Amino acid sequence: SAENQSISVLGRQFPNQMDGRPAQLQYITVYAIIILVMSCFLFSRTQWAIRGGVRVCERMFSNMTHRVLHAPMSYFDTTPLGRILNRFTYDVEQVDITLSQFM
C-alpha cells in the first residue's frame, strides 16, 4: 500500500513514517524549517507595516502642524484657541485610529 512506501521530494528521500522515530524526525525537521521561515517572513512583514505606519503618522502630523501654524492671522482672530486645539487633537486621533485599523 502507499502508506508503507518511502517518498521522494525534490530529490530527497523520506522513509515511510511507520519506520519509527528516526523516520518521523525527518518529517518534523521539515515542518520546523517551514515554520521558522514563515515566522521570519511574518516578523519582517510586521516590522515593515509598523515602520511604514509610523512614517505616515509623522508626516501627516508634521503637515497638519505646518498648516495650522502657517494659517493667516485672521483665522486665529476669529476662531477660539480651544476650538483649534480640539479640532487638531481630534484629527490626530482619527489619523492614528484609521492607520492602526489598516495596518
C-alpha positions as YAML, in Angstrom:
chain: A
units: angstrom
residues:
- id: 1
  name: SER
  ca: [0.00, 0.00, 0.00]
- id: 2
  name: ALA
  ca: [1.03, 3.66, -0.41]
- id: 3
  name: GLU
  ca: [1.49, 4.32, 3.30]
- id: 4
  name: ASN
  ca: [4.26, 1.74, 3.54]
- id: 5
  name: GLN
  ca: [6.37, 3.28, 0.75]
- id: 6
  name: SER
  ca: [9.03, 5.94, 1.03]
- id: 7
  name: ILE
  ca: [8.53, 9.38, -0.51]
- id: 8
  name: SER
  ca: [10.91, 11.29, -2.75]
- id: 9
  name: VAL
  ca: [10.53, 15.08, -2.82]
- id: 10
  name: LEU
  ca: [12.95, 17.36, -4.71]
- id: 11
  name: GLY
  ca: [15.50, 14.56, -4.88]
- id: 12
  name: ARG
  ca: [15.39, 13.91, -1.15]
- id: 13
  name: GLN
  ca: [14.25, 10.52, 0.08]
- id: 14
  name: PHE
  ca: [11.88, 10.35, 3.06]
- id: 15
  name: PRO
  ca: [11.26, 6.93, 4.62]
- id: 16
  name: ASN
  ca: [7.73, 5.93, 5.46]
- id: 17
  name: GLN
  ca: [6.56, 7.04, 8.88]
- id: 18
  name: MET
  ca: [5.95, 3.50, 10.07]
- id: 19
  name: ASP
  ca: [9.75, 3.02, 10.35]
- id: 20
  name: GLY
  ca: [9.81, 4.61, 13.80]
- id: 21
  name: ARG
  ca: [11.06, 7.78, 15.40]
- id: 22
  name: PRO
  ca: [14.07, 8.44, 13.13]
- id: 23
  name: ALA
  ca: [11.80, 8.47, 10.09]
- id: 24
  name: GLN
  ca: [9.29, 10.74, 11.82]
- id: 25
  name: LEU
  ca: [12.09, 13.06, 12.91]
- id: 26
  name: GLN
  ca: [12.86, 13.89, 9.27]
- id: 27
  name: TYR
  ca: [9.25, 14.98, 8.71]
- id: 28
  name: ILE
  ca: [9.24, 17.02, 11.92]
- id: 29
  name: THR
  ca: [12.51, 18.70, 10.84]
- id: 30
  name: VAL
  ca: [10.95, 19.76, 7.54]
- id: 31
  name: TYR
  ca: [7.90, 21.16, 9.32]
- id: 32
  name: ALA
  ca: [10.11, 23.01, 11.81]
- id: 33
  name: ILE
  ca: [12.09, 24.62, 8.96]
- id: 34
  name: ILE
  ca: [8.87, 25.69, 7.24]
- id: 35
  name: ILE
  ca: [7.56, 27.21, 10.49]
- id: 36
  name: LEU
  ca: [10.86, 29.03, 11.09]
- id: 37
  name: VAL
  ca: [10.89, 30.52, 7.57]
- id: 38
  name: MET
  ca: [7.24, 31.57, 7.89]
- id: 39
  name: SER
  ca: [7.95, 33.19, 11.25]
- id: 40
  name: CYS
  ca: [10.83, 35.19, 9.77]
- id: 41
  name: PHE
  ca: [8.63, 36.43, 6.93]
- id: 42
  name: LEU
  ca: [5.83, 37.29, 9.35]
- id: 43
  name: PHE
  ca: [8.19, 39.25, 11.60]
- id: 44
  name: SER
  ca: [9.64, 41.12, 8.59]
- id: 45
  name: ARG
  ca: [6.19, 41.99, 7.24]
- id: 46
  name: THR
  ca: [5.04, 43.21, 10.65]
- id: 47
  name: GLN
  ca: [8.12, 45.40, 11.09]
- id: 48
  name: TRP
  ca: [7.65, 46.83, 7.60]
- id: 49
  name: ALA
  ca: [3.99, 47.68, 8.30]
- id: 50
  name: ILE
  ca: [4.72, 49.26, 11.69]
- id: 51
  name: ARG
  ca: [7.60, 51.37, 10.42]
- id: 52
  name: GLY
  ca: [5.55, 52.47, 7.42]
- id: 53
  name: GLY
  ca: [2.65, 53.45, 9.67]
- id: 54
  name: VAL
  ca: [4.91, 55.43, 11.97]
- id: 55
  name: ARG
  ca: [6.43, 57.28, 9.00]
- id: 56
  name: VAL
  ca: [2.98, 58.14, 7.65]
- id: 57
  name: CYS
  ca: [1.79, 59.36, 11.05]
- id: 58
  name: GLU
  ca: [4.88, 61.54, 11.46]
- id: 59
  name: ARG
  ca: [4.45, 63.08, 8.00]
- id: 60
  name: MET
  ca: [0.75, 63.74, 8.47]
- id: 61
  name: PHE
  ca: [1.30, 65.27, 11.91]
- id: 62
  name: SER
  ca: [4.08, 67.44, 10.53]
- id: 63
  name: ASN
  ca: [1.91, 68.60, 7.63]
- id: 64
  name: MET
  ca: [-1.04, 69.31, 9.91]
- id: 65
  name: THR
  ca: [1.12, 71.28, 12.33]
- id: 66
  name: HIS
  ca: [2.69, 73.23, 9.49]
- id: 67
  name: ARG
  ca: [-0.74, 74.13, 8.07]
- id: 68
  name: VAL
  ca: [-2.11, 75.30, 11.42]
- id: 69
  name: LEU
  ca: [0.99, 77.31, 12.35]
- id: 70
  name: HIS
  ca: [1.13, 78.97, 8.93]
- id: 71
  name: ALA
  ca: [-2.56, 79.87, 8.81]
- id: 72
  name: PRO
  ca: [-3.35, 83.56, 8.30]
- id: 73
  name: MET
  ca: [-3.62, 85.64, 11.44]
- id: 74
  name: SER
  ca: [-7.29, 86.40, 10.71]
- id: 75
  name: TYR
  ca: [-8.03, 82.69, 11.26]
- id: 76
  name: PHE
  ca: [-6.66, 82.91, 14.82]
- id: 77
  name: ASP
  ca: [-8.55, 86.17, 15.44]
- id: 78
  name: THR
  ca: [-11.93, 84.67, 14.51]
- id: 79
  name: THR
  ca: [-11.51, 81.10, 15.82]
- id: 80
  name: PRO
  ca: [-11.17, 80.44, 19.55]
- id: 81
  name: LEU
  ca: [-7.96, 78.66, 20.56]
- id: 82
  name: GLY
  ca: [-9.93, 75.92, 22.33]
- id: 83
  name: ARG
  ca: [-11.76, 75.06, 19.10]
- id: 84
  name: ILE
  ca: [-8.50, 74.93, 17.14]
- id: 85
  name: LEU
  ca: [-6.88, 72.69, 19.74]
- id: 86
  name: ASN
  ca: [-9.95, 70.45, 19.99]
- id: 87
  name: ARG
  ca: [-10.17, 70.04, 16.23]
- id: 88
  name: PHE
  ca: [-6.43, 69.41, 15.87]
- id: 89
  name: THR
  ca: [-6.35, 66.72, 18.56]
- id: 90
  name: TYR
  ca: [-9.48, 65.09, 17.10]
- id: 91
  name: ASP
  ca: [-7.88, 64.98, 13.64]
- id: 92
  name: VAL
  ca: [-4.66, 63.49, 15.02]
- id: 93
  name: GLU
  ca: [-6.70, 60.87, 16.89]
- id: 94
  name: GLN
  ca: [-8.64, 59.98, 13.74]
- id: 95
  name: VAL
  ca: [-5.43, 59.59, 11.73]
- id: 96
  name: ASP
  ca: [-3.95, 57.30, 14.39]
- id: 97
  name: ILE
  ca: [-7.10, 55.17, 14.65]
- id: 98
  name: THR
  ca: [-7.59, 54.88, 10.90]
- id: 99
  name: LEU
  ca: [-3.99, 53.95, 10.23]
- id: 100
  name: SER
  ca: [-3.91, 51.39, 13.03]
- id: 101
  name: GLN
  ca: [-7.03, 49.71, 11.62]
- id: 102
  name: PHE
  ca: [-5.49, 49.34, 8.16]
- id: 103
  name: MET
  ca: [-2.12, 48.03, 9.34]
...
